[in-house]
């Protein structure tokens, strides 16, 4: 009886361990379709500390705003050198996703997602968060000065002077992109420590 009890307790622990390993691997891995096959990937390993937005521009002929209504099956949006991938299951209802380039001399972007409830009220789905993380890719090819690809990160712009590193960030040195997995929307920027 004692041997059987130990086996019954061990099985759920093995299942939970396997789920944990799968979830961690999924959270850190680039999403399909966003990274060119064979592109060099590095994990942004900068320590916590003060961040600053990277000065730069998006070419003047680039589209400044993109929007799409995405539902349960997810989808993608792109504007300038920025790309957003919303996986299936991230939202349950048709939701309006908007990407807007911030023209402030930095590599910055504003993201929003909203939907209308049955009573006709607008729900800010972006601020409330998503059922699954969405992947944002931002180009740093147009940085005003050369930047260290090992130091570049994606940052949440909490306020003008308060940037927070997005967890699960990685770079594609070949394509000059920085990626991050977002749980909610607001302003985001390519950033480096100072």
Secondary structure, DSSP 4 states (H G I P E B T S, - for coil): -HHHHHHHHHHHHHHHHHHHHHHHHHHHSPPTTTS-TT--EEE--PPSS-EEEPBB---TTS--EEEEEE-TT-EEEEETTEEEEE-TTS-SS-EEEEEEEE-SSBSEEEEEEEEE-TTS-EEEHHHH--SS-EEEEEE-TTBSS---TTT-EEEEEEETTEEEEPSSEEEETTTTEEEEEESS-SEEEEEEE-
